[in-house]
Amino acid sequence: MTQKTLESAPEHIKLAVDLIMLLEQNEVPAEQVLAALEIVQADFTNKLDSEVS
């Protein structure tokens, strides 16, 4: 993805790229990233459900 493409990308894509770069720069093992993302997804799913209710 080029810089120009990234600049015009949707916000969730920009966030994903930033998170990937942060995790890769800190050399976080893939297994730990995936385990952490499951927790993050569950947390934000609960927050979204609470907002809808």
PDB file with one MODEL, atoms N, CA, C and O in Angstrom:
MODEL        1
ATOM      1  N   MET A   1       0.859  -1.174   0.000  1.00  0.00           N
ATOM      2  CA  MET A   1       0.000   0.000   0.000  1.00  0.00           C
ATOM      3  C   MET A   1       0.900   1.229   0.000  1.00  0.00           C
ATOM      4  O   MET A   1       1.781   1.357   0.850  1.00  0.00           O
ATOM      5  N   THR A   2       0.685   2.110  -0.927  1.00  0.00           N
ATOM      6  CA  THR A   2       1.497   3.323  -0.996  1.00  0.00           C
ATOM      7  C   THR A   2       0.995   4.341   0.013  1.00  0.00           C
ATOM      8  O   THR A   2      -0.125   4.236   0.513  1.00  0.00           O
ATOM      9  N   GLN A   3       1.833   5.328   0.307  1.00  0.00           N
ATOM     10  CA  GLN A   3       1.461   6.379   1.259  1.00  0.00           C
ATOM     11  C   GLN A   3       0.207   7.107   0.801  1.00  0.00           C
ATOM     12  O   GLN A   3      -0.677   7.387   1.611  1.00  0.00           O
ATOM     13  N   LYS A   4       0.118   7.418  -0.499  1.00  0.00           N
ATOM     14  CA  LYS A   4      -1.051   8.127  -1.028  1.00  0.00           C
ATOM     15  C   LYS A   4      -2.309   7.274  -0.878  1.00  0.00           C
ATOM     16  O   LYS A   4      -3.371   7.786  -0.526  1.00  0.00           O
ATOM     17  N   THR A   5      -2.188   5.975  -1.144  1.00  0.00           N
ATOM     18  CA  THR A   5      -3.322   5.075  -0.990  1.00  0.00           C
ATOM     19  C   THR A   5      -3.751   5.016   0.469  1.00  0.00           C
ATOM     20  O   THR A   5      -4.944   5.028   0.774  1.00  0.00           O
ATOM     21  N   LEU A   6      -2.780   4.954   1.366  1.00  0.00           N
ATOM     22  CA  LEU A   6      -3.089   4.885   2.792  1.00  0.00           C
ATOM     23  C   LEU A   6      -3.777   6.156   3.272  1.00  0.00           C
ATOM     24  O   LEU A   6      -4.700   6.098   4.084  1.00  0.00           O
ATOM     25  N   GLU A   7      -3.334   7.294   2.775  1.00  0.00           N
ATOM     26  CA  GLU A   7      -3.945   8.564   3.182  1.00  0.00           C
ATOM     27  C   GLU A   7      -5.432   8.620   2.839  1.00  0.00           C
ATOM     28  O   GLU A   7      -6.214   9.233   3.565  1.00  0.00           O
ATOM     29  N   SER A   8      -5.819   7.990   1.747  1.00  0.00           N
ATOM     30  CA  SER A   8      -7.223   8.032   1.335  1.00  0.00           C
ATOM     31  C   SER A   8      -8.002   6.796   1.794  1.00  0.00           C
ATOM     32  O   SER A   8      -9.180   6.642   1.471  1.00  0.00           O
ATOM     33  N   ALA A   9      -7.347   5.930   2.537  1.00  0.00           N
ATOM     34  CA  ALA A   9      -8.003   4.703   3.014  1.00  0.00           C
ATOM     35  C   ALA A   9      -8.990   5.026   4.137  1.00  0.00           C
ATOM     36  O   ALA A   9      -8.864   6.051   4.807  1.00  0.00           O
ATOM     37  N   PRO A  10      -9.972   4.145   4.336  1.00  0.00           N
ATOM     38  CA  PRO A  10     -10.905   4.322   5.454  1.00  0.00           C
ATOM     39  C   PRO A  10     -10.147   4.282   6.793  1.00  0.00           C
ATOM     40  O   PRO A  10      -9.072   3.690   6.893  1.00  0.00           O
ATOM     41  N   GLU A  11     -10.713   4.908   7.790  1.00  0.00           N
ATOM     42  CA  GLU A  11     -10.053   5.017   9.097  1.00  0.00           C
ATOM     43  C   GLU A  11      -9.715   3.661   9.705  1.00  0.00           C
ATOM     44  O   GLU A  11      -8.672   3.521  10.344  1.00  0.00           O
ATOM     45  N   HIS A  12     -10.578   2.654   9.520  1.00  0.00           N
ATOM     46  CA  HIS A  12     -10.283   1.355  10.129  1.00  0.00           C
ATOM     47  C   HIS A  12      -9.076   0.688   9.473  1.00  0.00           C
ATOM     48  O   HIS A  12      -8.372  -0.086  10.122  1.00  0.00           O
ATOM     49  N   ILE A  13      -8.830   0.978   8.201  1.00  0.00           N
ATOM     50  CA  ILE A  13      -7.642   0.457   7.520  1.00  0.00           C
ATOM     51  C   ILE A  13      -6.397   1.151   8.062  1.00  0.00           C
ATOM     52  O   ILE A  13      -5.384   0.502   8.323  1.00  0.00           O
ATOM     53  N   LYS A  14      -6.472   2.465   8.231  1.00  0.00           N
ATOM     54  CA  LYS A  14      -5.343   3.215   8.790  1.00  0.00           C
ATOM     55  C   LYS A  14      -4.998   2.699  10.188  1.00  0.00           C
ATOM     56  O   LYS A  14      -3.825   2.532  10.521  1.00  0.00           O
ATOM     57  N   LEU A  15      -6.018   2.450  10.994  1.00  0.00           N
ATOM     58  CA  LEU A  15      -5.799   1.933  12.339  1.00  0.00           C
ATOM     59  C   LEU A  15      -5.146   0.555  12.290  1.00  0.00           C
ATOM     60  O   LEU A  15      -4.221   0.276  13.053  1.00  0.00           O
ATOM     61  N   ALA A  16      -5.620  -0.293  11.405  1.00  0.00           N
ATOM     62  CA  ALA A  16      -5.043  -1.637  11.276  1.00  0.00           C
ATOM     63  C   ALA A  16      -3.566  -1.565  10.886  1.00  0.00           C
ATOM     64  O   ALA A  16      -2.736  -2.286  11.440  1.00  0.00           O
ATOM     65  N   VAL A  17      -3.249  -0.703   9.941  1.00  0.00           N
ATOM     66  CA  VAL A  17      -1.855  -0.557   9.513  1.00  0.00           C
ATOM     67  C   VAL A  17      -0.999  -0.043  10.662  1.00  0.00           C
ATOM     68  O   VAL A  17       0.113  -0.530  10.872  1.00  0.00           O
ATOM     69  N   ASP A  18      -1.504   0.935  11.407  1.00  0.00           N
ATOM     70  CA  ASP A  18      -0.762   1.455  12.563  1.00  0.00           C
ATOM     71  C   ASP A  18      -0.524   0.370  13.607  1.00  0.00           C
ATOM     72  O   ASP A  18       0.573   0.257  14.152  1.00  0.00           O
ATOM     73  N   LEU A  19      -1.548  -0.423  13.882  1.00  0.00           N
ATOM     74  CA  LEU A  19      -1.403  -1.496  14.878  1.00  0.00           C
ATOM     75  C   LEU A  19      -0.402  -2.550  14.415  1.00  0.00           C
ATOM     76  O   LEU A  19       0.419  -3.018  15.204  1.00  0.00           O
ATOM     77  N   ILE A  20      -0.470  -2.920  13.144  1.00  0.00           N
ATOM     78  CA  ILE A  20       0.478  -3.897  12.602  1.00  0.00           C
ATOM     79  C   ILE A  20       1.905  -3.371  12.727  1.00  0.00           C
ATOM     80  O   ILE A  20       2.801  -4.095  13.162  1.00  0.00           O
ATOM     81  N   MET A  21       2.113  -2.121  12.351  1.00  0.00           N
ATOM     82  CA  MET A  21       3.452  -1.541  12.437  1.00  0.00           C
ATOM     83  C   MET A  21       3.951  -1.515  13.885  1.00  0.00           C
ATOM     84  O   MET A  21       5.107  -1.849  14.144  1.00  0.00           O
ATOM     85  N   LEU A  22       3.100  -1.125  14.818  1.00  0.00           N
ATOM     86  CA  LEU A  22       3.470  -1.080  16.229  1.00  0.00           C
ATOM     87  C   LEU A  22       3.874  -2.458  16.741  1.00  0.00           C
ATOM     88  O   LEU A  22       4.893  -2.609  17.415  1.00  0.00           O
ATOM     89  N   LEU A  23       3.073  -3.447  16.418  1.00  0.00           N
ATOM     90  CA  LEU A  23       3.349  -4.808  16.882  1.00  0.00           C
ATOM     91  C   LEU A  23       4.611  -5.371  16.240  1.00  0.00           C
ATOM     92  O   LEU A  23       5.402  -6.036  16.908  1.00  0.00           O
ATOM     93  N   GLU A  24       4.804  -5.110  14.954  1.00  0.00           N
ATOM     94  CA  GLU A  24       6.003  -5.600  14.275  1.00  0.00           C
ATOM     95  C   GLU A  24       7.259  -4.899  14.775  1.00  0.00           C
ATOM     96  O   GLU A  24       8.295  -5.540  14.956  1.00  0.00           O
ATOM     97  N   GLN A  25       7.179  -3.580  15.003  1.00  0.00           N
ATOM     98  CA  GLN A  25       8.342  -2.837  15.502  1.00  0.00           C
ATOM     99  C   GLN A  25       8.764  -3.321  16.883  1.00  0.00           C
ATOM    100  O   GLN A  25       9.945  -3.296  17.228  1.00  0.00           O
ATOM    101  N   ASN A  26       7.788  -3.760  17.663  1.00  0.00           N
ATOM    102  CA  ASN A  26       8.085  -4.259  19.009  1.00  0.00           C
ATOM    103  C   ASN A  26       8.321  -5.765  19.028  1.00  0.00           C
ATOM    104  O   ASN A  26       8.478  -6.371  20.088  1.00  0.00           O
ATOM    105  N   GLU A  27       8.342  -6.355  17.839  1.00  0.00           N
ATOM    106  CA  GLU A  27       8.629  -7.775  17.662  1.00  0.00           C
ATOM    107  C   GLU A  27       7.789  -8.676  18.577  1.00  0.00           C
ATOM    108  O   GLU A  27       8.292  -9.621  19.186  1.00  0.00           O
ATOM    109  N   VAL A  28       6.500  -8.352  18.650  1.00  0.00           N
ATOM    110  CA  VAL A  28       5.574  -9.161  19.437  1.00  0.00           C
ATOM    111  C   VAL A  28       5.291 -10.441  18.657  1.00  0.00           C
ATOM    112  O   VAL A  28       4.918 -10.382  17.485  1.00  0.00           O
ATOM    113  N   PRO A  29       5.465 -11.588  19.291  1.00  0.00           N
ATOM    114  CA  PRO A  29       5.225 -12.857  18.584  1.00  0.00           C
ATOM    115  C   PRO A  29       3.779 -12.968  18.091  1.00  0.00           C
ATOM    116  O   PRO A  29       2.845 -12.532  18.764  1.00  0.00           O
ATOM    117  N   ALA A  30       3.617 -13.549  16.922  1.00  0.00           N
ATOM    118  CA  ALA A  30       2.300 -13.663  16.297  1.00  0.00           C
ATOM    119  C   ALA A  30       1.295 -14.358  17.207  1.00  0.00           C
ATOM    120  O   ALA A  30       0.133 -13.955  17.270  1.00  0.00           O
ATOM    121  N   GLU A  31       1.730 -15.390  17.909  1.00  0.00           N
ATOM    122  CA  GLU A  31       0.818 -16.114  18.807  1.00  0.00           C
ATOM    123  C   GLU A  31       0.269 -15.193  19.897  1.00  0.00           C
ATOM    124  O   GLU A  31      -0.914 -15.265  20.230  1.00  0.00           O
ATOM    125  N   GLN A  32       1.117 -14.333  20.452  1.00  0.00           N
ATOM    126  CA  GLN A  32       0.673 -13.395  21.480  1.00  0.00           C
ATOM    127  C   GLN A  32      -0.263 -12.341  20.896  1.00  0.00           C
ATOM    128  O   GLN A  32      -1.244 -11.954  21.529  1.00  0.00           O
ATOM    129  N   VAL A  33       0.044 -11.884  19.693  1.00  0.00           N
ATOM    130  CA  VAL A  33      -0.808 -10.887  19.039  1.00  0.00           C
ATOM    131  C   VAL A  33      -2.207 -11.452  18.832  1.00  0.00           C
ATOM    132  O   VAL A  33      -3.199 -10.796  19.148  1.00  0.00           O
ATOM    133  N   LEU A  34      -2.285 -12.656  18.307  1.00  0.00           N
ATOM    134  CA  LEU A  34      -3.592 -13.253  18.026  1.00  0.00           C
ATOM    135  C   LEU A  34      -4.379 -13.504  19.308  1.00  0.00           C
ATOM    136  O   LEU A  34      -5.592 -13.299  19.334  1.00  0.00           O
ATOM    137  N   ALA A  35      -3.711 -13.942  20.368  1.00  0.00           N
ATOM    138  CA  ALA A  35      -4.386 -14.158  21.655  1.00  0.00           C
ATOM    139  C   ALA A  35      -4.903 -12.828  22.211  1.00  0.00           C
ATOM    140  O   ALA A  35      -6.023 -12.752  22.716  1.00  0.00           O
ATOM    141  N   ALA A  36      -4.084 -11.790  22.112  1.00  0.00           N
ATOM    142  CA  ALA A  36      -4.494 -10.472  22.599  1.00  0.00           C
ATOM    143  C   ALA A  36      -5.648  -9.915  21.775  1.00  0.00           C
ATOM    144  O   ALA A  36      -6.564  -9.303  22.323  1.00  0.00           O
ATOM    145  N   LEU A  37      -5.607 -10.125  20.468  1.00  0.00           N
ATOM    146  CA  LEU A  37      -6.671  -9.618  19.608  1.00  0.00           C
ATOM    147  C   LEU A  37      -8.016 -10.271  19.906  1.00  0.00           C
ATOM    148  O   LEU A  37      -9.059  -9.633  19.762  1.00  0.00           O
ATOM    149  N   GLU A  38      -8.000 -11.526  20.317  1.00  0.00           N
ATOM    150  CA  GLU A  38      -9.256 -12.177  20.720  1.00  0.00           C
ATOM    151  C   GLU A  38      -9.866 -11.455  21.916  1.00  0.00           C
ATOM    152  O   GLU A  38     -11.079 -11.256  21.971  1.00  0.00           O
ATOM    153  N   ILE A  39      -9.034 -11.067  22.864  1.00  0.00           N
ATOM    154  CA  ILE A  39      -9.508 -10.343  24.053  1.00  0.00           C
ATOM    155  C   ILE A  39     -10.019  -8.962  23.654  1.00  0.00           C
ATOM    156  O   ILE A  39     -11.078  -8.527  24.105  1.00  0.00           O
ATOM    157  N   VAL A  40      -9.258  -8.283  22.807  1.00  0.00           N
ATOM    158  CA  VAL A  40      -9.654  -6.941  22.352  1.00  0.00           C
ATOM    159  C   VAL A  40     -10.972  -7.006  21.590  1.00  0.00           C
ATOM    160  O   VAL A  40     -11.850  -6.167  21.793  1.00  0.00           O
ATOM    161  N   GLN A  41     -11.115  -7.995  20.716  1.00  0.00           N
ATOM    162  CA  GLN A  41     -12.354  -8.125  19.950  1.00  0.00           C
ATOM    163  C   GLN A  41     -13.539  -8.372  20.869  1.00  0.00           C
ATOM    164  O   GLN A  41     -14.600  -7.776  20.686  1.00  0.00           O
ATOM    165  N   ALA A  42     -13.370  -9.242  21.850  1.00  0.00           N
ATOM    166  CA  ALA A  42     -14.463  -9.527  22.788  1.00  0.00           C
ATOM    167  C   ALA A  42     -14.837  -8.270  23.572  1.00  0.00           C
ATOM    168  O   ALA A  42     -16.020  -7.994  23.774  1.00  0.00           O
ATOM    169  N   ASP A  43     -13.845  -7.516  24.011  1.00  0.00           N
ATOM    170  CA  ASP A  43     -14.097  -6.300  24.775  1.00  0.00           C
ATOM    171  C   ASP A  43     -14.871  -5.279  23.942  1.00  0.00           C
ATOM    172  O   ASP A  43     -15.853  -4.703  24.410  1.00  0.00           O
ATOM    173  N   PHE A  44     -14.424  -5.062  22.708  1.00  0.00           N
ATOM    174  CA  PHE A  44     -15.091  -4.061  21.885  1.00  0.00           C
ATOM    175  C   PHE A  44     -16.449  -4.542  21.383  1.00  0.00           C
ATOM    176  O   PHE A  44     -17.338  -3.727  21.135  1.00  0.00           O
ATOM    177  N   THR A  45     -16.618  -5.833  21.232  1.00  0.00           N
ATOM    178  CA  THR A  45     -17.937  -6.375  20.899  1.00  0.00           C
ATOM    179  C   THR A  45     -18.905  -6.104  22.041  1.00  0.00           C
ATOM    180  O   THR A  45     -20.047  -5.707  21.808  1.00  0.00           O
ATOM    181  N   ASN A  46     -18.452  -6.315  23.277  1.00  0.00           N
ATOM    182  CA  ASN A  46     -19.289  -6.022  24.454  1.00  0.00           C
ATOM    183  C   ASN A  46     -19.627  -4.538  24.526  1.00  0.00           C
ATOM    184  O   ASN A  46     -20.762  -4.178  24.839  1.00  0.00           O
ATOM    185  N   LYS A  47     -18.660  -3.677  24.241  1.00  0.00           N
ATOM    186  CA  LYS A  47     -18.913  -2.230  24.262  1.00  0.00           C
ATOM    187  C   LYS A  47     -19.938  -1.851  23.196  1.00  0.00           C
ATOM    188  O   LYS A  47     -20.833  -1.043  23.444  1.00  0.00           O
ATOM    189  N   LEU A  48     -19.800  -2.435  22.021  1.00  0.00           N
ATOM    190  CA  LEU A  48     -20.740  -2.144  20.939  1.00  0.00           C
ATOM    191  C   LEU A  48     -22.142  -2.614  21.312  1.00  0.00           C
ATOM    192  O   LEU A  48     -23.120  -1.904  21.082  1.00  0.00           O
ATOM    193  N   ASP A  49     -22.238  -3.819  21.889  1.00  0.00           N
ATOM    194  CA  ASP A  49     -23.534  -4.340  22.325  1.00  0.00           C
ATOM    195  C   ASP A  49     -24.165  -3.442  23.383  1.00  0.00           C
ATOM    196  O   ASP A  49     -25.379  -3.238  23.382  1.00  0.00           O
ATOM    197  N   SER A  50     -23.346  -2.906  24.284  1.00  0.00           N
ATOM    198  CA  SER A  50     -23.851  -2.016  25.338  1.00  0.00           C
ATOM    199  C   SER A  50     -24.367  -0.711  24.752  1.00  0.00           C
ATOM    200  O   SER A  50     -25.359  -0.157  25.226  1.00  0.00           O
ATOM    201  N   GLU A  51     -23.686  -0.220  23.715  1.00  0.00           N
ATOM    202  CA  GLU A  51     -24.112   1.027  23.078  1.00  0.00           C
ATOM    203  C   GLU A  51     -25.437   0.860  22.355  1.00  0.00           C
ATOM    204  O   GLU A  51     -26.246   1.786  22.314  1.00  0.00           O
ATOM    205  N   VAL A  52     -25.660  -0.312  21.788  1.00  0.00           N
ATOM    206  CA  VAL A  52     -26.874  -0.580  21.031  1.00  0.00           C
ATOM    207  C   VAL A  52     -28.062  -0.767  21.965  1.00  0.00           C
ATOM    208  O   VAL A  52     -29.185  -0.384  21.636  1.00  0.00           O
ATOM    209  N   SER A  53     -27.814  -1.352  23.119  1.00  0.00           N
ATOM    210  CA  SER A  53     -28.906  -1.651  24.075  1.00  0.00           C
ATOM    211  C   SER A  53     -29.428  -0.415  24.760  1.00  0.00           C
ATOM    212  O   SER A  53     -30.339  -0.503  25.584  1.00  0.00           O
TER     213      SER A  53
ENDMDL
END
